[in-house]
Each structure stands twice: as C-alpha cells, then as structure tokens.
Amino acid sequence: MKNYLLPAFLSALALFFISCAMPSTFQGDDNVITESMKAVSVHEDCMKVMPGQKIVYAFEVSMPVHFNLHYHVDSEMEYPIIEKAVSKGENTYTAEIEQYYCLMWTNPHHAEATLRYTCTVTD
C-alpha cells in the first residue's frame, strides 16, 4: 500500500469500528435517519412548526460535533439551543412562534462522522 494511502485507510477503518461500537439509542425505531457527515461539514434538517407544537429529537454521532436548534427572523438567526462538542443528545423544544426550525450538526473534524437521529413534531 502506498504511504499516502495508509493514513486514509487507517482513518476509515477506525471510523468503521467506532460506528459499529456506538451504543444505539434507536434500536427498533424505524424512523432513524443516518447521515454520513464529511470532514468539516454541516448537516441541517428544517421543518415548519406552529406555536405550541413540540420538536422531539434524539441523536448520536460517532465523534463529538457542535449542535444547535435555530430559526431565522428576517436576516438574523435565533438559537434556542446550542451545544458544543456533543456525541449524543435528546430534548423536547416547544415552539413559541410559527417558524421553520432547523436542527443543525457541524462536524469540525478532519474525519468523517456518522450521525443518526430522529425528529418528530407533535401537538
């Protein structure tokens, strides 16, 4: 194997084993979304939510990432929830205004991360 391929191979192998070893919060849940987050990338999932509705979410990531729940007001962004360097989380957020709310994960690492999450909007 060429010398420049060895680090890439070892990184991919480590990511595979980390992903397989992640304890799953979602066993038996058919609504799990799995995303492969490239190195230094963002994944965002947005939904329209009415006042009083709840955003119920849970996630786990193969390495710590930054997470937030946000929405846009004109050209500004509001962040009801911000978490730095987390590898899992779950919460219920009740919307105060009608808006498109976004769950956003930022992978700051120079390696791929595996994100698994669920999200539902309830009354």
C-alpha positions as CSV (number, residue, x, y, z in Angstrom):
1,M,0.0,0.0,0.0
2,K,1.3,3.4,-0.9
3,N,2.5,5.6,2.0
4,Y,-0.1,8.3,1.3
5,L,-3.0,5.8,1.3
6,L,-2.2,4.3,4.8
7,P,-3.5,7.3,6.8
8,A,-6.7,7.4,4.8
9,F,-7.2,3.6,5.2
10,L,-6.5,3.7,9.0
11,S,-8.9,6.6,9.4
12,A,-11.7,4.8,7.5
13,L,-11.0,1.6,9.5
14,A,-11.2,3.5,12.8
15,L,-14.4,5.2,11.8
16,F,-15.9,1.8,10.9
17,F,-15.1,0.4,14.3
18,I,-16.3,3.5,16.1
19,S,-19.6,3.4,14.2
20,C,-20.1,-0.3,14.9
21,A,-19.3,0.2,18.6
22,M,-21.8,3.1,19.2
23,P,-24.4,2.1,21.6
24,S,-27.7,2.7,19.9
25,T,-30.5,4.8,21.4
26,F,-32.6,3.9,18.4
27,Q,-32.8,0.1,18.4
28,G,-36.2,-0.9,16.9
29,D,-37.0,2.6,15.8
30,D,-37.9,2.7,12.1
31,N,-37.7,6.5,11.8
32,V,-34.0,6.8,12.3
33,I,-32.1,8.9,9.8
34,T,-28.5,8.0,9.2
35,E,-26.2,10.6,7.6
36,S,-22.5,10.4,6.8
37,M,-21.0,13.8,7.6
38,K,-17.9,14.6,5.6
39,A,-15.0,16.1,7.3
40,V,-15.6,19.8,8.2
41,S,-19.2,19.8,7.1
42,V,-22.8,20.6,8.2
43,H,-26.0,18.6,8.2
44,E,-29.3,20.5,8.7
45,D,-32.9,19.3,8.9
46,C,-35.6,22.0,8.9
47,M,-39.3,21.8,9.5
48,K,-42.3,24.2,9.8
49,V,-43.6,24.3,13.4
50,M,-46.6,26.1,14.8
51,P,-46.8,27.9,18.2
52,G,-47.3,25.3,21.0
53,Q,-46.1,22.4,18.9
54,K,-43.1,20.4,20.2
55,I,-40.0,19.3,18.4
56,V,-38.9,16.0,19.9
57,Y,-35.4,14.9,18.8
58,A,-32.6,12.5,19.7
59,F,-29.3,11.9,18.1
60,E,-25.9,10.2,18.4
61,V,-22.7,10.8,16.5
62,S,-19.6,8.8,16.1
63,M,-17.5,11.7,17.4
64,P,-18.2,15.0,19.2
65,V,-19.8,17.7,17.0
66,H,-21.5,21.0,17.5
67,F,-25.3,21.0,17.6
68,N,-27.9,23.7,17.6
69,L,-31.6,24.3,17.1
70,H,-32.2,27.6,15.3
71,Y,-34.7,29.6,13.3
72,H,-34.4,32.7,11.1
73,V,-36.0,36.0,11.8
74,D,-35.5,38.3,8.8
75,S,-31.7,38.2,8.2
76,E,-30.9,37.2,11.8
77,M,-30.7,33.7,13.4
78,E,-32.1,32.8,16.8
79,Y,-30.6,29.9,18.7
80,P,-32.9,28.4,21.4
81,I,-30.4,25.5,21.8
82,I,-26.6,25.5,21.4
83,E,-24.4,22.6,22.4
84,K,-20.6,22.3,21.7
85,A,-18.7,19.0,21.4
86,V,-21.5,16.6,22.0
87,S,-21.8,13.0,20.7
88,K,-25.4,12.4,21.7
89,G,-28.4,14.3,22.9
90,E,-32.2,14.3,23.2
91,N,-34.7,17.0,24.0
92,T,-38.2,18.4,23.5
93,Y,-38.5,22.0,22.5
94,T,-41.8,23.9,22.5
95,A,-42.1,26.5,19.7
96,E,-43.2,29.9,20.7
97,I,-43.8,31.3,17.2
98,E,-44.7,29.9,13.8
99,Q,-41.4,29.4,12.1
100,Y,-39.1,27.0,10.2
101,Y,-36.9,25.5,12.9
102,C,-33.7,23.7,12.0
103,L,-31.6,21.1,13.7
104,M,-28.0,21.6,12.7
105,W,-24.9,19.5,13.3
106,T,-21.4,20.8,12.5
107,N,-18.5,18.4,12.1
108,P,-15.4,20.4,12.8
109,H,-13.1,17.4,12.4
110,H,-10.9,16.4,9.5
111,A,-12.6,13.0,9.5
112,E,-16.0,11.7,8.5
113,A,-18.6,11.2,11.2
114,T,-21.7,9.1,11.3
115,L,-24.9,10.9,12.5
116,R,-28.1,9.0,13.5
117,Y,-31.1,10.9,14.6
118,T,-34.9,11.0,14.9
119,C,-37.1,14.1,15.0
120,T,-40.9,14.5,15.2
121,V,-43.2,17.4,15.6
122,T,-46.1,16.8,18.0
123,D,-49.1,18.8,19.2
